Amino acid sequence: MIKVMRAAVTGALAVALLGTAATAPKAHAGDGAAAGTAGRVDFGQRLQPIDGFGFSQAFQRADIMHGARGLTPEHQREVLDLLLDRKSGAGLSILRLGVGSSSDEVYDHMKSIQPTDPGGPDAAPRYEWDGDDGGQVWLAKEAKAYGVKRFYADAWSAPGYMKTNGTDANGGRLKPEWRQAYANSLVQYAKFYRQEGVRITDVGFTNEPDLSTSYASMQFTPEQAVETVKALGPTVRRAGLNLVCCDAAGWDQQAAFSAAIEADPQAAALVGVHTGHPYVTPSDQPLPTDRRTWMSEWSPNGATWNEAWDDGSGYDGLAVAEAIHTTLADARASAYVYWFGASIGATRGLIQLDGADYHVSKRLWALGAYSRFIRPGAVRVAASTEASGVKITAFRNQDGKRVLEILNTGTDAVRADYALTGGGAGGSARGSVYRTDETHSLSRVGAVDVRGGKLGVELPARSLTTVVLGSWTGRR
């Protein structure tokens, strides 16, 4: 049933949503639907810039995607298309690479480019490069061919001989005397990728420094992170790389790292992007910095593989869509980087790799509804709605296309009317409507005409509706 919600929207030219055969019947005057819920989008009020949306295949997942456990070449291409293609897939635009610290490359390990102590921090390095890096070189080349330009190389830990506990796992801390050698190794890692034809753009020296885990991990306090930034930063910046910090496990925890960095002018000048994860605490408020911020890793908790859109599990597609909305709208992040794009078993990744086959979760389409249409260089703009249970974000791409992401978390369908202003709005425009819900996977369900700066759209219950508008024409 369409929920009738009245609100005044000035300048009242109705806008028709022209559905295709797959579209649910739309409301007309006289069939129980009113003018709709009021909302506004101001394309002239700029909020945060958008760097992109991404994923990772660290810890040998890229190797599995490349067929190490039987995925056929045909299915490898289909998985790549699902993650990276802008027409048929999610069109993801950031690849997060795992910088290795282990002495071997068994499953769930990442091998260091210098797995053994060269003879002390001042000894000549003895780097090793296999041109594969656990399948990540292959994936990076493929991502580049799809148009990806942002490659973020992040280290979970330094090799054990550089640390206080002698292993790359179980926490431990970076010995101060090894800081420069560690910086040099991160730069060398980027150089190895450059010789493979891939330009790494961003480098991080830590992941979840607030935790000690049984896998690769290395701990820092915020104060220690500041000193490490000042030691590593000049070397990283001279190499033409953007220094990133600190990928804390919780957003509030990252706020402490960001605040410490911002309190030190030298460190603040060296860190280009502040990164955090919302595992421990959610990404629901801005970090304390004027620099760009990224949500650089997250996937929901869960015990089983899940392909559902809305089953109440907390790790279905709708849960991911809500998490993305909160991160963009409330934390004002400039990038959203999911954890595994594809993995095995009871993964909460976007795709499950299953021997020669694969399976797709609705989580992929929750992310793809944003990433396919909101491109690097876009800017988020002001948007609001008065509808209960409806959440909206809006964006303006560099090519002039406008994107509205409208999430109806309620149990009733809603017709929403939006006044579009600013940034050249106010004339006419045509566009497309895409839907993601239990029966649609980023499916085009209709066309839309905007006249006089007014947009009306039907929002089915428990759905994500994406409206993509072309350039404005006519009077403004």
N, C-alpha and C positions, 0 to 999 in steps of 0.2 A: 504494500500500500504506500502511495506517495504521502509523506507527511506534509500537511498544509501549513506553511509558515509565512505570514504576511509581514512585509516590511516595505517602506517607501524607498524607491530608487528613482531619483530625479532624472528627467530627460528621457522619457519612457518609450523608446522604440524597442519593441520586442525583438529578441534574437532567437531564431529557430535553430535547434539542433537537428540536422538532417541526417537521420540514422540510416544505416544500411540494413539489409535484411536480418543481420545478426543482432540488431539493436532492440532492446526491450521497448515496448510502447512508451512514447513520451507523453507528458501531460499537456493538455490543451485547456483553455478556458472552458469551464462548464463540465469537466470530467473529474472534478475534485481537487485540482491543483490550483493554487493561488499564484500571485505574481512571483512568489519565491522568497528566499532568504537574502537579505542584503549583504553585500560585501564590496570591498574596494581593492583595487590593485593600482599602485602608483609606480609606473615604470620609470619615473623620473627621480624617485627617492632611492638612491643607491645604498645598499647595505654592504655585505662582505663580497669580495671577489671570489670566484670559484676556480680552483686549480684542477679539479677533476674527481673522478671516482675510480677506485682500483681494487686490487686483490693481490694475494701472494701465493706462491707455490714453493715456499721454502721447505726445508727438512725433507728433501727427496721427492716432494709431491710433483715437481716438474718432470722428474725422471719417470714417474708412474704415468703421468699424462703422455709422455713420449713413448709409451709402450713397454716399460720395464716389467709390467705384470700382465701384458697381453692385450692392451687396448690396440685395436687394429688401426692401421694408417687412416682408413676412411673415418673411423670414429674419432681419431685424434683431431682430424680437420673439423669435424662437426662440433667437438668440444671447444676448439679454438674459436670457431664461428659464434658459438653461443656466448662466449665470454667477451669477444673482441669486435665482432662485426657490427657496424652501425646500422645496418638494414635489417638483419635477421636476428641479431643477438643483443647483448647488453651494451656493446660499444665502450667497454671500460678503457680508461685513458691513463691510468697509473699502474705500474708494476713494482711491487715491493720485493726486493731481492734479499735473501738471507746471506750475510757474510759469514763464512764458516769459521769455526774455532776448534773443531775436533781434530784428532789425529787420524781418524778413519772416516769413511763415508757410508756406513751401514744405514739402514732405514732409521729415520728420525735423527740422524747426525748430519752435520754439515762440515766438510773437511776444510781446514785452514789452508791458506796459500803458503803458510810457513808452519807446518805442524810440529817441528822440533826446534828446540832452542838453538839459535845460531852461535851461541857462545857468550851470551850476555847482551844487555841492551845496547851496547856501543859496538858490537861486532857487526861485520858486514852481513847483511841479510842473505838468507838462502831460500828464496821464494820458489814455489812449485806451482805450475799451472797446467791443468789437463784439458783446457778448452771446452769443458763440459759443465763443471760446477754443479753437479747433481741435477743436470737437465735444465738448469736455469739459463744457460747461454742459448740453447735452442729456443726456449720460450721467449727470451728477450728479443731474439732475432725475429721470431714470428710476430711478437707484439709490435715491434718496430714496423714490420711490413703492413700491419693493420692500421698504422698511423699513430701508435703510442710514442710520445716524446718525453714523458716524465718517468724516470727510472730511479727509484729510491732504494739504495743499498744500506741495509741496517744490520749491525752486528749485535747478536745476543750476548756475546762474551768475547773477551780476548782469549787467546790460547792459554792453557793452564800455566805454562812456565812464566807468563807475565803477571800472574795473580798470587794473592796471598795464600790461597788454599791448594795451589798446585794442580788444579783441574779446571776445565772449562765449565763444569756443572756445579750445582750446589752452592751458588752464590760466590762468596769470596770477593775480593776487591782488587782493582788494578794497582800494581805497585807503582808509586810515583816515578821511579827511575825508568820505567818502561813506557811512559806516556809518549815520548817522541817516537820510539820504535813502533808503537801501536798506531800513531797517526800516519807514519810512513807506510805501514802495511795497508791501511784503509785507502790511501791514495794509490798504492800499487794495485790493489784490487780493481779500482776504477780504470787504471791504465790497461790491465788485462782485458777488461771488457771493451775498452776503446779499440784495442787491436783486433777484437772480434767484430768490430763495426757497430758497437752499441755505446752510446754516450750516457754514462751515469750522470744524473743531474744533482742528486741529493744524497748525502751520506750521514748516517747516524752511528754513534759509537756505543749505544746502549739500548737495551730493550727491557722494560719493566724493572728498572733498577731498585724498585721498592720491594722486590720479591727475591727469595732464594728458592730455586726449583731443582728437581732432579735432572733436568735437561740443561742445555747451555744457558747460563745465567751469570750475571755479575752485578753486584750491588754498589750503589752510590747513595750517599745522603745528598740532599740538595746542595749543600756547601761543597761537597766533594765533586759533584757534577760541574759546579761553577769553575773550580780550579782545573778540572779536566778540559772543559771548554776552552779556557784560556791557554792551556798547553797545546791542545790539538788544533784549535781553530785556525791559527795563522797558516799552518801547513795545508790544511784542507782548503782554505780559501785561496791560497796561492795556486793550488792545482785547478782552480776554476770550478770548485764544487761548492754546493750550498750545504752548510752545516745545519743539522737537524737535532733537536733534543726535546724530550728525553724518553718518550714512549712509556710513561708510567702506567701501571696496571689499572689505576683508577683516575677519573678526570679530576677529582678533588686532590688526589695525590700529585697529579701533574701540575696543578695550580701552585703547589708549594715549590716545585722545581722551577716553574716559570717565574714565580715571584722572586726567587733567589737570583735567577739569571738577570732579571730586569733591574734588580737592586745593585748590580755590579756593571758599571758602564762598559768596561772592556768586554765582558762576557755578552752583554746585551747586544753589542755591535757585531759580534761574531755569529750569533745564532739567527738563521734566516727564517726558520719555521719551528714552531712549538708543536709537539705531537703528544697525544695521549690516547689511552684506551679506556673504555667505559666498563670494564669487567667488575671492578671493585665498587666504584661509584659512577653514576650515569653522566653522560656528556649533556648536561642540561643547563649550563651557564657558560658565558665566555671565560676563557683563560685570562689572567691578568697581564696581558701584553698587547701592544699595538701591532706586533708582527702577525703574520698569517698563522693560523692554527689548523691542524689536521687531526681528525680522528683516524689514527693510522693502523688500528687493528681491533676487530671485534667480530665475534660470532656468538649467537646465543647458546646458553647451556641446554643440554638435552641428552637423553640416553639412547635415542634411536634415530635412524634415518627418517626424515620427514619430508614428504612432497606436498603437504597440504597448504592451502592458503589461510584458512581460519579454523583451526580445530581446538583453540584454547590452550595449546601446549606451551605457549610462550616461545617456541622456536619455529613457528610457521611463517609463512610469507608476510602476513599482516603484521606480526610482531616486528619483523625486520623493517617494514615500511614505516611503522611508527617510530622506530629507533632512528631511522634516517631523518625523518621529519624533525624530531627533537634535536638532533645534532646540528642540523642546518638552521633551524629556526631559533632555538634557545641558546645553544652553544656558539652559534654563528661561525661554525667551522668552514674553512675554504676547501676541504677535501674530505672524502669519506672512503676509507680503504678497508674493505672487508678482509677477513682472515683468508681461509683457503677458498680459492675458486673451485677447486676440485680435489677430492680426497677419497679415502676408502672407508669401508665399514660404516659405523654409526656416526659419520661425519655430520657436522652442522654446516658444512660447506654449501656452495651453490649447486654443485654437481657431485654425484657419487660415481666413482670409477669402480667398475665391477668386472674385473677380468677383461674380456674382449668388449664388454658392453659398458653403458653408462646410463644414469638416471638423473632427471632434472627436478630440482625442488622449486617450488613457487618463490623461494627466497631469491632465486636468480632474477625473476621478473619484477620482484619488489625493488631490487637495486637497479635493474635495467630500465625501469620506468623513469628513473632520474638520469642515469648515466648516458643513455642513448641520446637524449635530447638536450641535456644541459652540458655544454661543451666547455673545455678549458678556455679561460678568458671571459666566461660569462660573469655576470654580476647578479647577486640576489637583490630583489627590490621589495618594497613594502607591500604587504598584502594582509587583508583581514577579512573575517567572516563573522556573522552573528549566529550562524547555525549551530545548534547544540550537537556535539560529537563530530563536527567537521573541522578539519585542519587544513590550512593552505599555505604553500610557499610559491613564490613566483620569481622568474629569472629572465634576464635579457641577454641573449647571446651576441657575440661580436658581429655575426652576419645579419643581425636585425630580427631574427626570430625570437618570439616570446614564448615562454613555457610556464604553464600553471600546473602545479601538482596538488591535487585536491583529494584528501583522504577522509572518507566518511566512515568513522568508527562506530556509528550508531546502528541500531537494528531496524531502522526505517529508512526508506529511500527519501531523498530530499531533492527538490529543484532549487538550485542556487542561481541568483542573478548577481552579476558583478559589474560595477562601474569601473571602467578602465581609463586611467588618466596618466598624464606625464609621459615623457620620452617619446613624443610624437603620437601618442594615443589620442583617440577622440574621433577618428575617421572610421573608415571601413577596413575590414581585414577578413581573410578566409583562413581556415585552418582545419586541423584534424583532431579527432578525439580518440584516445586510446584507453582501454580498460584492463585492469588487472584485478581479478577476483577468483572465486572458486572455479568458474567456467571460462575465464579469459586469461590469457597469458600475454600481456602487453599487446592486445588485439585492437586493431583499428575498428571502431564501432560506428563511426559517423564522421560527418563534416560539420563545421560550424561557421556561421556568418556573423560577424560583428558589425553592427551599424550604430553610428552615434556614440561609439565608445561603450556599448552595452553588450554583455555576454550572458547568456543563459545556458545552463547545462544541468542535465539530470545526473544525480549521484546515487547509484544503487547502494543499498545497505552493505556495510562491511566491504568497501571497495576502494581502490585507488584509481582516480581518473586523471589522465594526463591530457592537457589541451596544448597543442602546438600551433601558434599563430604566425602567419607570414608578415610581411612588411605592411605598414599602413598605407592606405590610399584615400583620396578624397579629402573632404573638409575635416579640419581638426578643431 
